[in-house]
């Protein structure tokens, strides 16, 4: 506890202490995958509660925060913080904890110093259990997506094992700058080699589908959706940069996969390729549950949030599937996105925790990342614009339906919490 009882009140903390706390919260929200419009709104709200004026500017690789003290003369207390950050990675547990700490400091339940200490406790190194969960999320997510597409069992097993191998590869690749930058391309090369070898020596596969399923965790579908969402919110710089980052990731994945396929062809390997989806409906829904569990691990949700995360994923998939059967695919995705946005806002209002716990896992089942990668792969393989045109048009329809659903969901039930 602080030696000074008045330190529990945030408005009794010094100006510099309040600026430092808001800056740290902003950096953490960025690192935990918050989009520009939600991050800026959250920072402005917290600053007002701490008696600060703040003008934030967020982009995918950094923040600029301009502070002033409203009790001082104009221009006499201006402070500008420039924070360089890497692209955020979704972490629902840390996002919820940071939000809880910010609320506690703003309400006077926790001092600024205690808030800093609580935030730094989130920085512990990953344990062996955390690393194991992350590796399993790659394998189970890939197998789950392959099962959702009703691919044959050999395809499902191949996708799951390849996804697990990709997780191991990235675990070691992230430790070095050179391999970190080429991580997506290396992962796609690994997927291409494994799939071709299995299709050559074990049995026929849906080659492109298995490669995409194995890479599903790396496909930037959520990034692409967030980019368009930021553009519609008039965050032009952040949306454009995030959109460019998504396209770059897709290109890396495509290049890596094509290098592997080309090398195996030069080595004389002749994989057996087939287009077959023989699985019954129960396999699809069992795979949806498996993928939902995998995404809960991938988003690093707290154990108590697993039911919420899995329920949101199942609901998003079910609404989009049956709505799509009834009124067409884009309508189904629009209805699912609208329902999930409204449910996330309602969750934030009732439970007083970030709506992202419900919103993000549900949307991940709808994002168009796999379709975009499939379109680019077809375009490169066949060297024919018409080959990828249909898939890329589908991506545009899905993104527009998603963003429209999110916008109308926020109108249906307005958010009380910006996160």
Buried (B, 14 or more C-beta within 10 A) or exposed (E): EEEEEEBBEBEBBEBEBBBBBBBBBBBBBBBBBBBBBBBBBBBBBBBEBBBBBBBBBBBBBBBEBBBBBEEEEEEEBEBEBEBEBEBBEBBBBBBBBBBBBBBBBBEEEBBBBBBBEBBEEBEEEEEEEEEEBBBBBBBBBBBBBBBBBBBBEBBBBBBBBBBBBBBBBBBEBEEEEEBBEBBBBBBBBBBBBBBBBBBBEEBBBBBBBBBBBBBBBBBBBBBBBBBBBBBBBEBEBBBBBBBEBBBEBBBBBBBBBBBBBEBBEEEEBEBEEEEEEEBEEEBBBBBBBBBBBBBBBBBBBBEEBBEBBBBBBBBBBBBBBEBBEEEEBBBBBBBBBBBBBBBBBBBBBEEEBBBBBBBBBBBBBBBBBBBBBBBBBBBBBEEEEEBBEEBBEBBBBBBBBBBBBBBBBBEBBEBEBBB
